[in-house]
Amino acid sequence: MELVNARTAGFCFGVRRAVRLAEEAAEKFGHCACLGPLIHNADVVKMLESRGVRTVNDVSELKPGEPVIIRSHGVGRSVYEELSRLGCPIIDATCPDVEKIHRLVEEKSREGRVVVIIGERHHPEVAAVRGFCGESVVLENPEETEKWLREEPGMASKPLTVVSQTTGEQKNFENSVKILKKQCTNCEIFDTICGTTSNRQREAREIASRSDAMIVIGGRNSANTSKLAAVCRECCGKVVLIENASQLDPAELRGAVTVGITAGASTPEWIIKEVNRKMSDEIKTVETVEENTAAQAVEEKTVETTEVSAEPAAEQPTQEEQVKTEVPEAEASFEELLERSIKTLHTGEKVKGVIASVTQTEISVDLGTKQSGYIPISEFTDEPGVNVADVIHVGDEIEAYVMRVNDVEGTVMLSKKRLDSVKNWDSIVEARNSRAVVEGTVVEENKGGIVVNVKGIRVFVPASQSGLPKDAPMTELLKKKVRLIIREVNQPRKRVVGSIRDVIVSERRSKAEATWNEIEVGKHYHGVVKSLTSYGAFVDIGGVDGMVHVSELSWKRIHQPSEVLSVGDEVDVYVISFDKETKKISLGYKDPNENPWVKFTTSFAVGSVTRVRIVKLMTFGAFAEIVPGVDGLIHISQIADRRIGKPDDVLSEGDVVDAKIINIDNDNKKVSLSIRALSETPAPKAQPVEEEPEDEDDTPVVVYDTENPPAPEDLPSEDE
């Protein structure tokens, strides 16, 4: 007899998680309650009861403040509210796949859609899902679906959302959906059958199709196990459904050459092993009987041959040789067959598996053994902010480190980050030897520096090597990705020292060399403001700092560079001049297209009258702003139509007055203005006279630069 064990048999991810949470709750609280049997397995429920987990069938049986376990089937929202009113701490063991359905139907109900659930009407999981719905209906099979649409024809035009019980049969769901799609005009389908359930049924069907008999292990009231047995009966004439080894009668299977074994999602590993062990004993018994019978037959044949043979005795084969000739070599023992399908794992071992499912708390891993592996999210990686669902996907192969083996549950706790840490030590040592740049994330501020996580390895970076200014807080780097060089590795002490500053200096040196090789007058750069002084701003244009003089920062009159720029600003600058020997670069920041003189000359001409603002008073006149960046001089003689002693006798800084442009010096970019010209009216034509009018003013108009006023000795006197 050959035994074929299903790899997918036994606890699924959700059940395994529920059992573990229940054990942890019993250990933490001492005594707690579970709303309904935790799983459909009497042996497991009994084991939990011995640890202090009692089963209750209704919230009314709970004591106020008593810790409550919600089983993997989940409960409706109203139950959560009732538990909250009772003040009961909740240990929520609802299967993550079931939780997804809860969120889905709740959202769709808010949108006004009718929820259609394909599943068993009285199953606790279906009841829990309906507890999150508005209008809903449960359809158990395609026949019910057709009947419902006949009796409720108006439903065909309503918006429907279709989901499935996670342990439902795939074929049943698909046939029901075909009917709904054909007759309903607004129907959206969500296949929420658990992937593990589908795989389990698929493998059971495949094994049953090539077996003479099938053993299905699981609770008789388990929907998962019942459907598994039904799938097997479709392909195999002999199917035995048992809950544990005590219910197995090996005599029922005698005569079968191949026997397949599978188990429902609520069957623990130790029960599966007991069934295998009992079958092993039966096979040994049958083999012993067959061997004795064969040996006796060989012996009788040998005696008969000796009596009638005329050949010399020496040429006759020995009895042992005859046995070997007549009896085929025995097949591998059951223990060897079992070992091939059930590999024993040990703590500290490296294993490979395939991702079966990913949730917010755990990663389920198919190890190809009877034990189910899982990786807590905390054991996947140390990198902060990583979304596990973006990194790995169902079907990916993964290698991990065995942290703990639980033979009772048939589970193996794994750690990827622990294995990565072991592997990454070699890469850290190699990085130190080669001075290679590595990348990591700053995870904490430590005394005298920061700690960077590099592939699971903690690397200490002293403050002096952080690349920050001396007085800058280390918290600026928290949760940021940084590049560093490994300076020191002490593996026995788990100590690694790195330097971010080395990378910055090296990269800046390389950039500076490239910049000096390519620099030319007029070339534009995108840089970063590194510092400000009273006379300008220093800008990093690629490993080299250039200076933008205060006069090059703005076309307007400014007093400090901080009026225009701040440290850290990204700016576009261009090269005015440079000296490779002294390593000095002069940069420009003002946009030539924004030159105010160009704007002025295109808008104004000699004779134009405009409003101006008095910005500065001098002894010889007043400077007035015509447009931002262009000032004109109103000479003291052009301020009023009478002689005045000082400009401030008539004007004050900030006054806005009308003035006439009487001269424009394009070469020196100077403008002369006159207020007096606006009060003068042209004289009527008259006969020429010999004497000139006494009050005629022949005073010449002089224009001065407001940025560089003349010295007092160069000014004209009042007589002049």
C-alpha positions in Angstrom: 0.0 0.0 0.0 1.2 3.5 -0.9 0.2 6.5 1.1 0.0 10.0 -0.6 -0.2 12.9 1.8 -1.6 16.2 0.7 0.8 19.1 1.2 -2.1 21.6 1.9 -3.7 19.4 4.6 -4.2 20.8 8.1 -4.4 24.2 9.7 -4.9 27.2 7.3 -3.4 30.5 8.1 -6.5 32.0 9.8 -7.1 28.9 12.0 -3.5 28.7 13.0 -3.5 32.4 13.9 -6.7 32.0 15.9 -5.3 29.1 18.0 -2.1 31.0 18.7 -4.0 34.1 19.8 -6.2 31.9 22.1 -3.2 30.3 23.7 -1.5 33.7 24.2 -4.8 35.1 25.7 -5.0 32.1 28.1 -1.5 32.7 29.2 -2.0 36.4 29.6 -5.4 36.5 31.3 -5.5 33.0 32.9 -9.2 32.6 32.0 -11.1 33.9 29.1 -14.1 33.1 26.9 -14.6 32.3 23.2 -17.8 33.2 21.4 -18.6 29.7 19.9 -16.1 26.9 19.4 -12.8 28.5 18.3 -12.5 26.0 15.4 -14.4 23.0 14.2 -12.3 20.5 16.0 -13.3 19.0 19.4 -9.8 17.9 20.3 -8.4 21.4 19.9 -11.4 23.0 21.8 -10.8 20.5 24.6 -7.1 21.3 24.7 -7.9 25.1 25.0 -10.5 24.4 27.7 -7.8 22.8 29.8 -5.8 26.0 29.5 -8.7 28.2 30.7 -10.5 29.1 27.5 -14.2 28.4 28.0 -16.7 28.3 25.1 -19.9 30.4 25.3 -22.6 30.5 22.6 -24.0 34.0 23.3 -22.9 37.3 24.6 -25.4 37.0 27.4 -23.3 34.2 28.9 -20.3 36.5 29.4 -19.3 38.1 32.6 -18.7 41.9 32.6 -15.1 42.7 31.9 -14.3 39.1 30.9 -11.7 38.8 28.1 -13.4 37.5 25.0 -11.9 35.7 21.9 -13.6 36.3 18.6 -13.1 33.2 16.5 -11.8 33.1 13.0 -15.4 33.1 11.6 -15.8 36.7 13.0 -18.9 38.3 14.3 -21.2 41.2 13.3 -20.8 44.8 14.2 -23.5 44.7 16.8 -21.6 42.0 18.7 -18.6 44.3 18.9 -20.8 47.1 20.3 -22.3 44.8 22.9 -18.9 43.6 24.0 -17.8 47.3 24.3 -20.8 48.0 26.6 -19.9 45.1 28.8 -16.3 46.3 29.0 -14.9 43.0 27.8 -11.3 43.1 26.4 -11.4 41.7 22.9 -8.9 39.3 21.4 -9.9 39.5 17.7 -8.9 36.2 16.0 -11.1 36.9 12.9 -9.4 35.6 9.8 -7.9 38.4 7.8 -9.6 37.2 4.7 -12.9 37.4 6.4 -12.1 40.9 7.7 -11.6 42.0 4.1 -15.1 40.8 3.3 -16.5 42.7 6.3 -14.9 46.0 5.0 -16.0 45.3 1.5 -19.7 44.7 2.2 -19.8 47.6 4.6 -18.5 50.0 2.0 -20.8 48.6 -0.7 -23.8 48.8 1.6 -23.1 52.5 2.2 -23.2 52.9 -1.6 -26.7 51.5 -1.6 -25.8 48.1 -3.2 -27.5 44.8 -2.3 -25.0 42.3 -1.0 -25.4 38.7 -2.4 -23.4 36.1 -0.4 -22.8 32.7 -2.0 -22.5 30.3 0.9 -24.2 28.3 3.7 -27.1 30.3 5.1 -26.5 29.3 8.7 -22.7 29.2 8.8 -21.3 31.5 11.5 -19.0 33.2 8.9 -21.9 34.1 6.7 -23.9 35.4 9.7 -20.9 37.6 10.6 -20.7 39.0 7.1 -24.4 39.9 7.1 -23.7 41.8 10.4 -21.8 44.4 8.3 -24.4 44.7 5.5 -27.5 46.7 4.8 -29.8 44.8 2.5 -28.4 41.3 1.8 -29.4 37.8 0.6 -27.7 34.4 1.0 -27.7 31.9 -1.9 -26.4 28.4 -1.3 -26.1 27.1 -4.9 -27.0 27.8 -8.5 -30.5 26.4 -8.1 -31.3 28.8 -5.3 -29.9 31.6 -7.4 -32.2 30.9 -10.3 -35.2 30.5 -8.0 -34.4 33.9 -6.2 -34.3 35.7 -9.5 -37.6 34.2 -10.6 -39.3 35.1 -7.4 -37.7 38.6 -7.1 -37.5 39.8 -10.7 -36.9 43.4 -9.6 -33.5 42.4 -8.1 -32.1 41.9 -11.6 -32.0 45.6 -12.2 -30.7 46.6 -8.7 -27.0 47.2 -8.0 -25.7 43.9 -6.7 -22.3 43.1 -5.0 -21.6 39.4 -5.0 -19.1 37.8 -2.5 -18.4 34.2 -1.4 -18.0 32.4 1.9 -14.2 31.9 2.2 -14.6 28.2 2.6 -17.0 27.9 -0.3 -16.5 25.5 -3.3 -15.1 27.3 -6.3 -17.3 25.4 -8.8 -20.5 26.3 -6.9 -19.5 30.0 -6.7 -18.6 30.2 -10.4 -21.9 28.5 -11.6 -23.9 30.9 -9.4 -22.1 33.9 -10.7 -22.7 32.8 -14.3 -26.5 33.0 -13.7 -26.2 36.4 -12.0 -24.1 37.9 -14.8 -26.5 36.7 -17.4 -29.7 38.1 -15.8 -28.5 41.1 -13.8 -27.7 44.5 -15.4 -25.6 46.0 -12.5 -23.7 43.3 -10.9 -20.1 43.4 -9.5 -18.3 40.1 -8.5 -15.7 39.6 -5.8 -14.2 36.1 -5.6 -13.5 36.0 -1.9 -12.9 32.2 -1.6 -9.8 31.7 0.4 -6.8 30.8 -1.8 -5.7 28.1 0.7 -9.2 26.6 0.4 -9.1 26.5 -3.4 -5.6 25.0 -3.4 -6.6 22.4 -0.8 -9.6 21.3 -2.8 -7.6 21.3 -6.1 -4.9 19.1 -4.6 -7.5 16.8 -3.0 -9.2 16.3 -6.3 -5.9 15.5 -8.0 -4.9 13.0 -5.4 -8.4 11.4 -5.3 -8.4 10.9 -9.0 -5.3 8.6 -8.8 -6.1 6.9 -5.5 -8.1 3.8 -4.6 -9.2 5.3 -1.3 -9.2 8.7 0.4 -8.9 9.6 4.1 -10.4 13.0 4.9 -9.6 14.2 8.4 -11.7 17.0 10.0 -14.7 18.0 12.1 -18.0 16.6 10.8 -19.6 20.0 11.4 -16.9 21.8 9.5 -18.0 23.3 6.1 -14.4 23.2 4.9 -14.0 19.5 5.7 -17.5 18.6 4.3 -16.7 20.3 1.0 -13.3 18.6 0.9 -14.9 15.2 1.3 -17.5 16.0 -1.4 -14.7 17.0 -3.8 -12.9 13.7 -3.1 -16.1 11.6 -3.7 -16.4 13.1 -7.2 -13.1 11.4 -8.2 -12.8 8.4 -5.8 -15.2 5.6 -4.9 -13.9 5.1 -1.4 -13.8 8.1 0.9 -13.5 7.8 4.7 -14.3 10.9 6.8 -12.9 10.8 10.3 -12.2 13.4 13.1 -9.2 11.7 14.6 -7.2 8.4 14.5 -9.5 6.7 16.9 -12.3 6.7 14.3 -10.1 5.1 11.6 -10.5 1.4 10.8 -7.6 0.4 8.6 -9.4 -2.8 7.7 -11.8 -0.7 5.6 -8.9 0.2 3.3 -7.4 -3.2 2.8 -7.0 -4.0 -0.9 -6.4 -0.4 -1.8 -3.0 0.0 -3.5 -2.9 3.8 -3.2 -4.5 5.7 -0.3 -4.6 9.5 -0.3 -4.7 11.5 3.0 -6.0 15.1 3.3 -7.4 17.2 6.1 -9.6 20.2 6.7 -8.4 23.6 7.8 -9.3 22.9 11.4 -7.2 19.8 11.7 -4.1 20.2 13.8 -0.8 18.6 12.7 -0.7 16.1 15.6 -4.0 14.5 14.6 -2.7 14.0 11.0 0.4 12.4 12.3 -1.6 10.0 14.5 -3.6 8.9 11.5 -0.4 8.4 9.5 1.1 6.4 12.3 -1.9 4.2 12.6 -1.8 3.5 8.8 1.9 2.8 9.1 1.3 0.1 11.7 -1.4 -1.4 9.5 1.0 -1.4 6.5 3.7 -3.1 8.6 1.3 -5.8 9.7 0.2 -6.5 6.2 3.8 -6.5 4.9 4.8 -8.9 7.6 2.0 -11.3 6.7 2.8 -11.1 3.1 6.5 -11.7 3.7 5.8 -14.7 5.8 3.5 -16.1 3.2 6.0 -15.5 0.5 8.8 -17.1 2.5 6.7 -20.2 3.2 5.9 -20.5 -0.5 9.5 -20.2 -1.5 10.5 -22.8 1.1 8.0 -25.3 -0.2 9.1 -24.7 -3.8 12.7 -25.1 -2.9 12.1 -28.5 -1.2 10.1 -29.7 -4.2 12.8 -28.6 -6.6 15.6 -30.3 -4.6 13.7 -33.6 -4.7 13.2 -33.8 -8.4 16.3 -32.0 -9.7 19.3 -33.9 -11.1 21.6 -30.9 -11.0 24.4 -30.9 -8.4 23.5 -29.4 -5.1 26.3 -26.9 -5.4 24.7 -25.3 -8.4 21.3 -24.9 -6.8 20.6 -21.3 -5.5 20.4 -20.9 -1.8 17.1 -20.3 0.0 18.1 -16.7 0.5 18.8 -16.3 -3.1 15.5 -18.0 -4.0 13.6 -15.6 -1.7 15.3 -12.7 -3.5 14.4 -14.1 -6.8 10.8 -14.9 -6.0 9.9 -11.9 -3.8 10.4 -8.4 -5.2 12.5 -6.1 -3.3 10.4 -4.5 -0.5 9.3 -0.9 -1.1 10.5 1.9 1.2 9.1 1.7 4.6 6.2 4.0 5.6 8.5 6.0 7.9 10.6 6.8 4.8 7.6 7.7 2.8 6.3 9.9 5.6 9.7 11.5 6.0 9.6 12.6 2.4 6.3 14.4 2.8 6.7 15.5 6.5 10.1 17.0 7.0 11.1 17.8 10.6 12.3 21.4 11.0 14.5 22.6 13.8 15.2 26.0 15.3 18.1 27.8 13.6 17.6 26.0 10.3 17.4 27.9 7.0 14.3 27.0 4.9 12.8 28.0 1.6 9.1 28.3 0.9 6.4 30.0 -1.2 4.3 32.9 0.0 0.7 31.7 0.5 -0.8 34.9 1.8 0.1 38.3 3.1 -1.9 40.2 5.8 -1.3 43.3 8.0 0.2 41.1 10.8 1.7 38.0 9.2 3.0 36.3 6.0 1.9 32.7 5.5 4.6 30.5 3.9 4.1 27.1 2.3 7.3 25.2 3.3 6.4 22.1 1.4 6.1 20.2 4.6 3.2 19.3 6.9 4.1 22.2 9.1 2.8 25.6 8.2 5.2 28.5 8.3 4.5 32.1 9.1 6.6 35.3 9.4 5.3 38.0 11.8 5.5 41.4 10.0 7.9 42.5 12.8 10.3 39.7 11.6 10.2 40.6 8.0 12.4 43.6 7.9 13.8 46.4 10.1 13.5 49.0 7.5 11.0 51.7 8.7 8.1 52.6 6.5 8.2 49.5 4.3 4.9 48.3 2.9 5.3 44.5 2.9 2.5 44.1 0.3 4.7 46.2 -2.1 7.8 44.1 -1.6 6.4 40.5 -1.8 3.5 38.8 -3.4 1.6 35.5 -3.2 3.6 32.9 -5.2 7.0 34.5 -4.5 9.8 32.2 -3.2 11.3 33.3 0.2 14.1 32.1 2.4 13.9 32.5 6.1 15.3 31.4 9.5 13.4 29.0 11.8 12.7 30.8 15.1 10.4 28.4 16.8 8.6 25.0 16.0 5.3 24.2 17.5 4.5 20.5 16.9 1.1 20.8 18.7 -0.2 23.4 16.3 2.0 22.2 13.4 3.4 25.7 12.9 6.8 27.1 12.4 7.6 30.7 13.2 10.1 32.2 10.7 12.2 35.3 10.5 13.4 36.8 7.3 15.2 39.8 8.9 17.2 37.4 11.1 18.4 35.5 8.1 19.1 38.7 6.2 21.1 39.9 9.1 23.3 36.8 9.1 23.8 37.1 5.3 24.4 40.8 5.4 27.3 40.6 7.8 29.4 39.3 4.9 28.3 42.2 2.7 29.1 44.7 5.4 32.6 43.3 5.9 33.1 43.4 2.1 31.9 47.0 2.0 34.5 47.9 4.6 37.3 46.2 2.7 36.4 47.8 -0.6 35.3 51.2 0.8 32.1 50.8 -1.1 29.2 53.1 -0.5 26.1 51.5 1.2 22.7 52.9 1.8 20.5 52.7 4.9 17.8 54.5 7.0 18.5 56.5 10.1 16.4 54.8 12.8 17.5 56.5 16.0 19.5 59.3 17.6 22.2 57.9 19.9 24.5 59.4 22.4 27.2 61.1 20.3 25.6 60.3 17.0 23.0 58.3 15.1 22.2 54.7 14.2 21.6 53.7 10.6 19.9 50.5 9.6 21.9 48.9 6.7 20.3 45.7 5.5 19.3 44.8 9.1 22.7 45.7 10.5 22.9 48.6 13.1 25.6 51.0 12.0 26.7 53.7 14.4 27.7 57.1 12.9 29.4 59.6 15.2 28.1 63.1 15.1 31.4 64.3 13.6 30.8 61.9 10.7 27.1 62.7 10.2 27.7 65.4 7.6 25.7 68.0 9.6 27.0 71.3 10.8 28.5 71.3 14.3 25.5 72.7 16.2 22.8 71.1 14.0 20.4 68.6 15.8 20.8 64.9 14.9 17.0 64.6 14.7 17.2 66.3 11.2 18.3 62.9 9.8 15.7 60.6 11.5 13.9 58.3 9.1 15.9 59.6 6.2 17.8 57.5 3.7 21.5 58.2 3.8 24.6 56.9 2.0 27.7 56.0 4.0 31.1 54.2 4.1 31.8 51.5 6.6 34.9 52.4 8.6 35.0 49.7 11.3 33.5 46.2 11.8 33.7 44.2 15.0 31.5 41.2 14.3 31.9 39.4 17.7 30.7 42.6 19.5 28.1 43.4 16.8 29.7 46.8 16.4 29.8 48.7 13.0 31.0 52.3 12.6 30.3 54.3 9.5 30.7 57.8 8.0 28.2 59.8 6.0 30.7 62.7 5.9 33.2 60.6 3.9 30.7 60.0 1.2 29.7 63.7 1.1 33.4 64.8 0.9 34.2 62.3 -1.8 31.2 63.1 -3.9 31.8 66.9 -3.5 35.4 66.5 -4.6 34.3 64.6 -7.7 31.7 67.1 -8.5 34.1 70.0 -8.0 36.6 68.5 -10.4 33.9 68.1 -13.0 32.6 71.6 -12.5 36.1 73.3 -12.9 36.7 71.3 -16.0 33.5 72.5 -17.7 33.0 76.0 -16.3 32.7 79.0 -18.6 31.4 82.6 -18.5 27.7 82.8 -19.1 27.0 79.2 -18.2 23.9 78.6 -16.1 23.8 76.3 -13.0 21.1 75.1 -10.7 22.5 75.5 -7.2 21.8 75.6 -3.5 22.3 78.6 -1.2 24.9 77.5 1.4 25.4 80.7 3.4 24.7 84.4 3.5 26.9 87.4 4.4 26.3 91.1 4.5 27.9 91.5 1.0 26.3 88.5 -0.8 25.3 84.9 -1.0 27.4 81.7 -1.5 25.8 79.1 -3.8 26.9 75.5 -4.3 26.8 74.9 -8.1 28.2 71.3 -7.9 30.9 70.8 -5.4 32.1 74.4 -5.8 30.8 77.5 -4.1 30.4 80.7 -6.0 29.4 84.1 -4.7 26.5 86.3 -5.8 27.3 89.9 -4.8 24.5 91.8 -3.1 24.3 94.1 -6.2 23.6 91.0 -8.4 20.7 89.7 -6.3 18.0 92.1 -7.3 17.2 95.0 -9.7 15.6 96.7 -6.7 17.6 98.5 -4.0 18.1 96.0 -1.1 20.1 96.3 2.1 20.7 92.6 3.0 20.9 89.4 0.9 18.4 87.8 3.3 15.7 90.1 1.7 16.0 87.9 -1.4 17.4 84.5 -0.5 17.5 82.1 2.4 20.0 79.3 3.2 18.8 76.1 1.5 17.0 77.8 -1.4 17.5 76.3 -4.8 18.4 79.0 -7.3 19.3 79.4 -11.0 22.6 81.4 -11.4 25.0 82.1 -14.2 28.8 82.7 -14.3 30.0 86.3 -14.5 33.7 85.5 -14.0 35.9 82.9 -12.5 39.6 82.3 -11.5 40.8 78.7 -11.5 44.0 79.6 -9.6 42.3 81.3 -6.7 39.2 79.0 -7.0 36.9 82.0 -7.0 33.7 82.3 -9.0 31.5 85.3 -9.4 27.8 84.5 -10.1 24.8 86.5 -11.3 21.3 86.0 -10.1 19.3 88.9 -11.6 17.4 87.9 -14.7 18.5 90.1 -17.6 15.0 90.0 -19.1 13.8 91.8 -15.9 16.2 94.7 -16.4 14.2 97.7 -15.1 16.1 100.2 -17.4 14.9 98.3 -20.5 11.3 98.4 -19.1 11.7 102.1 -18.4 13.0 103.1 -21.9 10.3 101.1 -23.6 7.5 102.9 -21.7 8.9 106.5 -21.2 10.5 109.2 -23.3 11.7 112.8 -22.8 8.5 114.9 -22.2 6.6 112.1 -20.5 4.8 113.1 -17.3 4.5 110.4 -14.6 3.8 110.0 -10.9 7.0 109.4 -8.9 7.8 108.7 -5.3 10.5 110.7 -3.4 13.0 108.2 -2.0 15.9 110.4 -1.0 16.6 114.1 -0.3 20.0 115.6 -0.8 21.2 119.2 -0.5 21.3 119.6 -4.3 17.9 117.9 -5.1 15.7 114.9 -4.6 15.8 111.4 -6.0 12.5 109.9 -7.1 11.5 106.4 -8.1 10.0 106.3 -11.5 9.6 102.5 -11.8 11.1 99.9 -9.4 14.9 99.9 -10.1 15.0 103.3 -11.9 15.3 106.6 -10.1 15.5 110.1 -11.5 17.0 113.3 -10.0 14.9 116.4 -9.5 17.5 119.2 -9.2 16.7 121.8 -6.5 16.2 124.3 -9.3 13.5 122.1 -10.8 11.5 121.5 -7.6 9.5 124.7 -7.5 8.8 127.8 -9.6 10.6 129.9 -7.0 14.0 129.9 -5.4 14.1 127.5 -2.3 16.9 127.0 0.2 16.6 123.2 0.7 14.6 120.4 -1.1 13.0 119.5 2.2 11.4 122.9 2.3 9.0 121.5 -0.3 9.3 117.7 -0.3 9.5 114.9 2.1 10.7 111.2 1.6 7.7 109.1 0.6 5.8 111.9 -1.1 4.2 111.0 -4.4 4.2 113.8 -7.0 3.8 114.4 -10.7 7.1 115.1 -12.6 8.2 115.6 -16.2 11.1 113.7 -17.8 13.3 116.4 -19.2 16.4 114.3 -20.0 17.4 110.6 -20.5 21.1 109.6 -20.5 21.1 106.0 -22.0 24.9 105.6 -21.8 25.0 106.3 -18.1 21.4 105.2 -17.4 20.5 108.5 -15.7 17.2 110.4 -15.8 16.5 114.1 -15.0 13.1 115.1 -13.7 11.3 118.4 -13.2 8.3 119.4 -11.1 8.7 123.1 -12.0 8.2 122.4 -15.7 4.6 121.3 -15.0 3.7 124.7 -13.5 5.1 126.7 -16.3 2.9 127.8 -19.2 4.3 128.6 -22.7 4.7 132.4 -23.1 2.7 134.0 -26.0 4.5 135.2 -29.0 5.7 138.8 -28.7 8.0 141.4 -30.3 11.6 140.8 -29.5 13.0 143.2 -26.9 16.5 144.3 -26.3 16.6 143.4 -22.6 16.1 139.8 -21.3 13.5 139.2 -18.6 15.0 139.5 -15.2 13.4 136.4 -13.8 14.5 134.1 -16.7 16.4 131.1 -15.2 19.3 129.9 -17.3 20.5 127.5 -14.6 21.7 124.3 -16.3 20.2 120.9 -15.4 22.6 118.4 -14.0 21.8 114.7 -13.4 23.5 112.7 -10.7 23.9 109.0 -9.9 21.9 108.2 -6.7 24.2 105.4 -5.8 27.3 107.6 -6.1 26.4 111.2 -5.2 29.0 114.0 -5.9 31.2 115.4 -3.2 30.0 118.8 -1.7 32.9 120.6 -3.3 31.8 119.4 -6.7 28.2 120.9 -6.3 27.3 124.2 -7.9 26.9 127.2 -5.6 23.6 129.1 -5.3 25.0 131.9 -7.4 26.1 129.5 -10.1 
